[in-house]
Amino acid sequence: MTNTGDMGNEQSLRIVFMGTPEFAVASLRALVEEGFNVVAVVTMPDKPKGRHQDSLCPSPVKLYALGQGIPVLQPAGLKDPDFLSALSSFQADLQVVVAFRMLPEVVWAMPRLGTFNLHAALLPQYRGAAPINWALINGETETGVTTFFLDKDIDTGLVIHQRRTPISPTDNAESLHDRLMVMGASLVTRTVRDILEDNVQPLAQAEMLQGAELRPAPKLFKDTCELRFESHTARSAFNFVRGLSPYPAAWTMLRGKQLKLFEARVESLPLSGAKPGDMDTDGRTFLRFACHNGWLSVLSLQLEGKRRMPVADFLRGYTFTR
């Protein structure tokens, strides 16, 4: 908790916060609740929603900011002269970015103390849009959060702070997201305070890499999420499913319909001639797919046009022909 002696300095530091999803709200809330002077928020324009796209849905960050009486900017373009003029009018000393867009230099170079970003991975590894997903997909046993100063390239700037956490075998993208969201909010406030106190010694990512191979975290698309069993061991298929669960979800095809997989387990049973992608079921309690060295048994799934359900519920309502 901020003490009274620190409050004056923290209130004098003018911060502009940039972010959009729920992941970013935790950091914004932490800044507000610890007494930092957030003078404005920048977030994405409201998104159309509904069958006819005739209503607009504000971002979670916008909703929180409005509830706190913080001015909100929603530029369509980050180089728009009107936006740049409005942004500069807040005279920010520091900008904090969490789960937003790539910023042009005219934006990130504006504050006198610079702009830093919170990234949900241990940079320099997992640069990109989906670090939580790819860390799980690749079977990592540890991840974390990083704060770093923005520069002209994506996720390459000088690292300020990092915090680590183990990845449990039971973690999926949702549980890891929620844990890193909380950790990240704490790291954001620590970073702001250390910048304010001139107590940071940023480190170049090239020095941290030490010859290790970079593992990227590119944006996920529908094709990325297709589970091609011929490319997987049972363990890597399991990691693929949990790395995409519950959203956007790994999927395969079943009788011409998309089948999303949310929970699974590895079964080290003999393949008995089954080839990767072959399916096996008793029609009542289990549904599994052959991989290179075993089976992936599906525990929770969703057939196209249906709701998500446990595999036993699905099998009670689905008829297989052999």
C-alpha positions as CSV (number, residue, x, y, z in Angstrom):
1,M,0.0,0.0,0.0
2,T,1.3,3.5,-0.9
3,N,2.4,5.5,2.2
4,T,1.6,9.1,2.7
5,G,5.1,10.2,2.1
6,D,5.1,8.6,-1.4
7,M,1.7,9.9,-2.4
8,G,2.8,13.4,-3.4
9,N,5.4,12.1,-5.9
10,E,3.0,9.5,-7.3
11,Q,0.3,12.1,-7.7
12,S,2.7,14.4,-9.5
13,L,3.7,11.8,-12.1
14,R,1.2,12.1,-15.0
15,I,0.5,8.6,-16.5
16,V,-1.4,7.7,-19.7
17,F,-2.5,4.1,-19.7
18,M,-3.0,2.2,-23.0
19,G,-4.8,-1.2,-23.1
20,T,-8.0,-2.9,-24.2
21,P,-8.9,-6.4,-22.7
22,E,-9.6,-7.6,-19.2
23,F,-5.9,-8.6,-18.8
24,A,-5.1,-4.8,-19.0
25,V,-7.8,-3.8,-16.5
26,A,-6.0,-5.4,-13.6
27,S,-2.9,-3.2,-14.2
28,L,-5.0,-0.1,-14.6
29,R,-6.9,-0.8,-11.4
30,A,-3.6,-1.4,-9.5
31,L,-2.3,1.9,-10.6
32,V,-5.5,3.7,-9.6
33,E,-5.8,1.9,-6.3
34,E,-2.2,2.6,-5.4
35,G,-2.7,6.3,-5.9
36,F,-0.9,6.9,-9.2
37,N,-2.1,9.8,-11.3
38,V,-3.6,8.2,-14.4
39,V,-4.7,11.3,-16.4
40,A,-6.0,9.5,-19.5
41,V,-6.7,6.1,-21.0
42,V,-6.2,5.1,-24.6
43,T,-8.2,2.0,-25.8
44,M,-9.6,0.5,-29.0
45,P,-12.8,1.9,-30.6
46,D,-16.0,0.2,-29.5
47,K,-16.7,-3.0,-31.4
48,P,-20.0,-3.7,-33.2
49,K,-21.9,-6.6,-31.7
50,G,-25.2,-8.4,-32.1
51,R,-26.6,-10.3,-35.1
52,H,-26.9,-7.1,-37.1
53,Q,-23.8,-5.4,-35.7
54,D,-26.1,-2.5,-34.8
55,S,-24.9,-1.9,-31.3
56,L,-21.4,-1.1,-29.9
57,C,-19.5,-2.8,-27.2
58,P,-16.9,-0.8,-25.2
59,S,-13.6,-2.5,-24.1
60,P,-13.2,-3.6,-20.5
61,V,-10.5,-0.9,-20.1
62,K,-12.9,1.8,-21.2
63,L,-15.6,0.6,-18.9
64,Y,-13.3,0.7,-15.9
65,A,-11.8,4.1,-16.9
66,L,-15.2,5.7,-17.2
67,G,-16.2,4.3,-13.8
68,Q,-13.2,6.0,-12.3
69,G,-13.8,9.3,-14.2
70,I,-10.7,9.0,-16.3
71,P,-10.8,10.6,-19.8
72,V,-10.8,8.0,-22.6
73,L,-9.3,8.3,-26.1
74,Q,-10.3,5.8,-28.8
75,P,-8.4,6.6,-31.9
76,A,-9.1,4.8,-35.2
77,G,-5.5,5.5,-36.2
78,L,-2.5,6.1,-33.9
79,K,-1.0,8.7,-36.3
80,D,-4.2,10.7,-36.6
81,P,-3.3,14.4,-36.0
82,D,-6.4,15.0,-33.8
83,F,-5.5,12.0,-31.6
84,L,-1.8,13.1,-31.3
85,S,-2.9,16.6,-30.3
86,A,-5.3,15.2,-27.7
87,L,-2.7,12.8,-26.3
88,S,-0.1,15.5,-26.0
89,S,-2.5,17.8,-24.2
90,F,-2.4,15.4,-21.2
91,Q,1.4,16.1,-20.9
92,A,2.1,12.6,-19.7
93,D,5.4,12.0,-18.0
94,L,5.1,8.2,-18.6
95,Q,3.0,5.9,-20.7
96,V,2.1,2.4,-19.6
97,V,0.9,-0.2,-22.2
98,V,-0.8,-3.5,-21.5
99,A,-2.3,-5.6,-24.2
100,F,-2.7,-2.9,-26.8
101,R,-1.4,-2.2,-30.3
102,M,2.0,-1.6,-31.8
103,L,2.7,2.1,-31.2
104,P,4.3,4.4,-33.7
105,E,7.4,6.3,-32.5
106,V,5.5,9.6,-32.5
107,V,3.4,8.0,-29.7
108,W,5.9,6.0,-27.6
109,A,8.5,8.7,-27.7
110,M,6.2,11.4,-26.5
111,P,6.6,11.2,-22.6
112,R,9.8,12.5,-21.0
113,L,10.2,9.2,-19.1
114,G,9.3,7.0,-22.1
115,T,6.7,4.3,-22.5
116,F,6.9,0.8,-21.1
117,N,4.9,-2.3,-21.9
118,L,3.9,-5.4,-19.9
119,H,4.4,-8.6,-21.7
120,A,3.0,-12.0,-20.6
121,A,6.3,-13.9,-21.1
122,L,9.9,-13.9,-20.1
123,L,11.4,-11.8,-22.8
124,P,13.3,-12.2,-25.1
125,Q,11.4,-15.5,-25.4
126,Y,7.9,-15.5,-26.8
127,R,7.8,-12.1,-28.5
128,G,4.5,-11.7,-30.3
129,A,0.7,-11.6,-29.8
130,A,0.0,-14.9,-28.1
131,P,2.8,-15.6,-25.5
132,I,0.6,-17.4,-23.0
133,N,-0.7,-19.9,-25.6
134,W,2.6,-20.7,-27.2
135,A,4.4,-21.2,-23.9
136,L,1.8,-23.9,-23.1
137,I,1.8,-25.4,-26.6
138,N,5.6,-25.8,-26.5
139,G,5.4,-27.5,-23.1
140,E,7.3,-24.9,-21.1
141,T,7.5,-25.5,-17.4
142,E,8.1,-21.9,-16.5
143,T,6.9,-18.5,-17.7
144,G,6.3,-15.0,-16.3
145,V,5.8,-11.4,-17.0
146,T,8.2,-8.7,-18.2
147,T,8.1,-4.9,-18.3
148,F,10.3,-3.3,-21.0
149,F,10.7,0.1,-22.6
150,L,9.2,0.3,-26.1
151,D,11.3,1.0,-29.2
152,K,10.7,0.7,-32.9
153,D,10.5,-3.1,-33.1
154,I,7.9,-5.4,-31.5
155,D,8.8,-6.6,-28.0
156,T,12.6,-6.0,-28.4
157,G,13.1,-3.0,-26.0
158,L,15.2,-2.8,-22.9
159,V,13.9,-5.0,-20.1
160,I,13.1,-3.3,-16.8
161,H,11.8,-6.1,-14.5
162,Q,10.7,-9.7,-14.7
163,R,8.8,-12.0,-12.5
164,R,8.6,-15.8,-12.9
165,T,6.0,-18.5,-12.2
166,P,6.0,-22.3,-12.8
167,I,3.6,-23.8,-15.2
168,S,1.6,-26.6,-13.6
169,P,0.7,-29.7,-15.6
170,T,-3.0,-28.7,-14.9
171,D,-2.6,-25.2,-16.3
172,N,-4.4,-24.2,-19.4
173,A,-4.5,-20.8,-21.2
174,E,-7.2,-19.5,-19.0
175,S,-5.6,-20.3,-15.6
176,L,-2.2,-19.1,-16.8
177,H,-3.8,-15.9,-18.2
178,D,-5.5,-15.2,-14.8
179,R,-2.3,-15.8,-12.8
180,L,-0.1,-13.6,-15.1
181,M,-2.7,-10.9,-15.1
182,V,-2.4,-10.5,-11.3
183,M,1.4,-10.9,-11.4
184,G,1.6,-8.4,-14.2
185,A,-0.5,-5.8,-12.4
186,S,1.9,-6.0,-9.4
187,L,4.9,-5.7,-11.7
188,V,3.5,-2.6,-13.4
189,T,3.1,-0.7,-10.2
190,R,6.6,-1.7,-9.1
191,T,8.0,-0.6,-12.5
192,V,6.2,2.8,-12.3
193,R,7.5,3.4,-8.8
194,D,11.1,2.4,-9.7
195,I,11.0,4.7,-12.8
196,L,9.7,7.5,-10.6
197,E,12.5,7.0,-8.1
198,D,15.1,6.6,-10.9
199,N,15.8,3.1,-9.7
200,V,15.9,1.1,-13.0
201,Q,18.8,-0.4,-14.8
202,P,17.3,-1.6,-18.1
203,L,19.0,-4.6,-19.7
204,A,19.3,-5.3,-23.5
205,Q,17.5,-8.4,-24.6
206,A,20.6,-9.5,-26.6
207,E,22.5,-9.8,-23.4
208,M,19.8,-11.9,-21.9
209,L,19.5,-14.3,-24.8
210,Q,23.0,-15.7,-24.5
211,G,22.9,-17.7,-27.7
212,A,19.6,-19.4,-26.9
213,E,17.2,-20.1,-29.8
214,L,14.3,-17.6,-29.9
215,R,10.8,-19.1,-29.5
216,P,8.2,-16.7,-31.1
217,A,4.6,-16.2,-30.1
218,P,2.8,-15.2,-33.3
219,K,-0.9,-14.3,-33.5
220,L,-3.3,-17.3,-33.6
221,F,-5.6,-17.9,-36.5
222,K,-8.2,-20.6,-37.2
223,D,-5.7,-22.7,-39.2
224,T,-3.1,-22.4,-36.4
225,C,-5.6,-24.1,-34.0
226,E,-6.3,-27.2,-36.1
227,L,-4.9,-30.3,-34.3
228,R,-3.2,-32.4,-36.9
229,F,-2.5,-35.6,-35.1
230,E,0.1,-36.8,-37.6
231,S,2.3,-34.0,-36.4
232,H,2.0,-34.8,-32.7
233,T,3.0,-37.1,-29.9
234,A,0.3,-37.7,-27.3
235,R,2.1,-35.3,-25.0
236,S,2.5,-32.5,-27.5
237,A,-1.2,-32.9,-28.6
238,F,-2.1,-32.6,-24.9
239,N,-0.1,-29.4,-24.6
240,F,-1.7,-28.1,-27.8
241,V,-5.2,-28.6,-26.4
242,R,-4.5,-26.9,-23.1
243,G,-2.5,-24.1,-24.7
244,L,-5.6,-23.1,-26.7
245,S,-8.3,-23.8,-24.0
246,P,-10.8,-22.4,-23.6
247,Y,-10.2,-19.9,-26.3
248,P,-9.8,-20.0,-29.3
249,A,-9.7,-23.8,-28.7
250,A,-8.0,-26.6,-30.6
251,W,-10.1,-28.3,-33.2
252,T,-10.3,-31.3,-35.5
253,M,-13.0,-32.6,-37.8
254,L,-15.6,-35.2,-37.0
255,R,-17.9,-36.4,-39.9
256,G,-17.5,-33.0,-41.6
257,K,-18.2,-30.9,-38.5
258,Q,-15.7,-29.0,-36.4
259,L,-15.0,-30.6,-33.0
260,K,-13.4,-28.3,-30.5
261,L,-11.3,-29.9,-27.7
262,F,-11.0,-28.2,-24.3
263,E,-9.7,-30.9,-21.9
264,A,-7.8,-34.0,-22.6
265,R,-5.3,-36.5,-21.1
266,V,-2.5,-38.6,-22.3
267,E,-3.0,-42.4,-22.4
268,S,0.1,-44.5,-22.9
269,L,-1.7,-47.5,-24.4
270,P,-0.5,-49.6,-27.3
271,L,-1.6,-48.2,-30.6
272,S,-2.3,-51.8,-31.9
273,G,-2.0,-50.7,-35.5
274,A,-3.8,-47.4,-35.2
275,K,-2.4,-44.6,-37.2
276,P,-2.1,-40.9,-36.1
277,G,-5.6,-39.4,-36.4
278,D,-7.5,-42.7,-36.0
279,M,-10.3,-42.4,-33.5
280,D,-11.4,-45.0,-30.9
281,T,-14.4,-45.0,-28.6
282,D,-16.6,-47.4,-26.7
283,G,-19.6,-45.1,-27.4
284,R,-20.2,-44.5,-23.7
285,T,-17.3,-43.3,-21.7
286,F,-14.2,-42.5,-23.8
287,L,-13.3,-40.9,-27.1
288,R,-9.6,-40.9,-28.0
289,F,-7.4,-40.1,-31.0
290,A,-4.2,-41.9,-32.0
291,C,-0.9,-39.9,-31.9
292,H,2.6,-41.0,-32.7
293,N,3.3,-42.8,-29.4
294,G,0.0,-43.1,-27.6
295,W,-3.5,-41.8,-27.4
296,L,-5.1,-38.4,-26.6
297,S,-8.2,-39.0,-24.6
298,V,-10.7,-36.2,-24.9
299,L,-12.5,-35.1,-21.6
300,S,-14.4,-32.0,-22.7
301,L,-15.5,-31.0,-26.2
302,Q,-17.9,-29.1,-28.3
303,L,-19.3,-30.2,-31.7
304,E,-20.2,-27.5,-34.2
305,G,-23.7,-26.2,-33.4
306,K,-23.7,-27.7,-29.9
307,R,-22.7,-26.6,-26.4
308,R,-19.5,-27.5,-24.7
309,M,-20.0,-30.7,-22.6
310,P,-18.1,-33.6,-20.9
311,V,-17.2,-36.5,-23.3
312,A,-19.7,-38.9,-21.6
313,D,-22.6,-36.5,-22.2
314,F,-21.5,-36.0,-25.8
315,L,-21.3,-39.8,-26.4
316,R,-24.8,-40.4,-25.0
317,G,-26.2,-38.2,-27.7
318,Y,-24.0,-39.2,-30.6
319,T,-24.1,-42.3,-32.7
320,F,-21.0,-43.7,-34.3
321,T,-21.1,-46.1,-37.2
322,R,-18.3,-48.6,-37.5
